[in-house]
Amino acid sequence: MTLAELLPSIGCSTEPVLEEGLWPDGTHVSGSDLVIGGVPATRLAAQFGTPCQVLDEMTVRRRAQAFTAALPDAEVVFAGKSLPCPEVYRWMASLGLSLDVSSAGELALARAAGFPASRIVLHGNVKTGEDLKAALEYGVSRIVVDSFDEIAQLGALARHGQHVMIRVTPGVDAHTHAAIATGVEDQKFGFSLASGAALEAVLRVVEQPSLRLVGLHCHIGSQVRHVASYEEAVRRMVGLIASCGVRIEQLDLGGGFCAPYLPGEPSFDLFGFAQRVRGTLNYECRLHRVPVPRVLVEPGRAIVANAGVTLYRVCAVKRGVSRTFVAVDGGMSDNPRPALYGAQYVVRLVGRGGKLHPVTVVGRHCEAGDVLAENVPLPADVHAGDVLAVPATGAYHHALASNYNQVGRPPVVAVADGTARPIVRRETEEDLLRRYA
Ligand SMILES: Cc1ncc(COP(=O)(O)O)c(C=O)c1O
């Protein structure tokens, strides 16, 4: 009996093991194919073409429900920017989540989804007059103000006591990449707590008869791993609540809950967060003698990142002096994250195995920096026509996609229970041409 024959009889799988936590729930290798949401990846690539962003609906739903279950007293607000798509917004609405939008465009998607205005929060360090008017017209429940100019502008436009939150920069270092650390001082988001700008913003909002201050907001960054960073934010925000002398009903702690992209990276400790943040909030409010505000959280990535897998087709393999370049039919237009902030990914060849060899997976765009993954192991005989799968591509991929080089943006195909359906269709040349004179 060979080892391969022996392993199943002693309870060991001979099938290639998928990196834990990176892939949608239930993704498995069957024969030589990768099965996502019950649908073989080779079938998805053939039916919908490549590149193709596959989204496992049940994984999205389960991650969203994990937040509402862990935080039953809190309002869980899906960060709509992480995966802007009416169908995904509908899933969130049906699960009882709220939604944050950052522009009139994202709001238009929410409206198309029929998302209730009473559960929409408007964000953004810049809101144009059009953004504000669209939000007021739809009647969004809260607008998070981010500058003194905006407070004055919104005060002039709003009627009937529009509910407002103030975005505060609490000065908490969340230990993430500089481009995604938004809680530290001296940056474009929010009113600084340390400089007194946040306190001044409270006074300015209270002075506006058309606005009603209901909450304070902070967002300390993205890919935040440590619950302690949120606890520190709670301490600082409750200090502000105590010193501002105004009843604050809501404390929005933003998003930023980490998701794993590489093997061994942790998922966010959601239950630890729920317990420790609740404990810290109660303690600090008692200490400062202020009523405990209702907590809001705004997860995006932690809900959708690991529900997504992007499929590419290999177009060319080039052996360089020291590296092998595997060029695919997508690249920085569907995933700018490696070029933007050095994000790293796992890549897997679909359809067969083989002796592994380190390669550099590059995109099709006219930029030397269009590299999707450096030094990743792929079968040494990888060749044109092969399909590659990249996990953890559900968040900020469709959202950040561009049509650089006039390459149409890929579809988003939802899979569930063995069926697949596009919830965003591929961008065509007609779509591209429609904008030109
Ligand atoms: C205000 C605000 N809330 C929530 C989020 C969502 O963050 P994440 O997707 O990392 O959870 C962001 C992301 O930029 C944000 O700016």
PDBQT file of the ligand as one rigid body, heavy atoms in Angstrom, charges set to zero:
ROOT
HETATM    1  C1  LIG A 501     -14.977  55.826   8.798  1.00  0.00    +0.000 C 
HETATM    2  C2  LIG A 501     -14.698  54.427   8.412  1.00  0.00    +0.000 A 
HETATM    3  N1  LIG A 501     -15.430  53.449   8.958  1.00  0.00    +0.000 NA
HETATM    4  C3  LIG A 501     -15.228  52.140   8.628  1.00  0.00    +0.000 A 
HETATM    5  C4  LIG A 501     -14.262  51.793   7.723  1.00  0.00    +0.000 A 
HETATM    6  C5  LIG A 501     -14.080  50.338   7.391  1.00  0.00    +0.000 C 
HETATM    7  O1  LIG A 501     -12.840  49.868   7.720  1.00  0.00    +0.000 OA
HETATM    8  P1  LIG A 501     -12.528  48.302   7.568  1.00  0.00    +0.000 P 
HETATM    9  O2  LIG A 501     -12.978  47.895   6.234  1.00  0.00    +0.000 OA
HETATM   10  O3  LIG A 501     -11.042  48.231   7.739  1.00  0.00    +0.000 OA
HETATM   11  O4  LIG A 501     -13.281  47.623   8.659  1.00  0.00    +0.000 OA
HETATM   12  C6  LIG A 501     -13.456  52.782   7.154  1.00  0.00    +0.000 A 
HETATM   13  C7  LIG A 501     -12.391  52.418   6.193  1.00  0.00    +0.000 C 
HETATM   14  O5  LIG A 501     -11.685  53.181   5.631  1.00  0.00    +0.000 OA
HETATM   15  C8  LIG A 501     -13.673  54.139   7.507  1.00  0.00    +0.000 A 
HETATM   16  O6  LIG A 501     -12.944  55.117   6.975  1.00  0.00    +0.000 OA
ENDROOT
TORSDOF 0
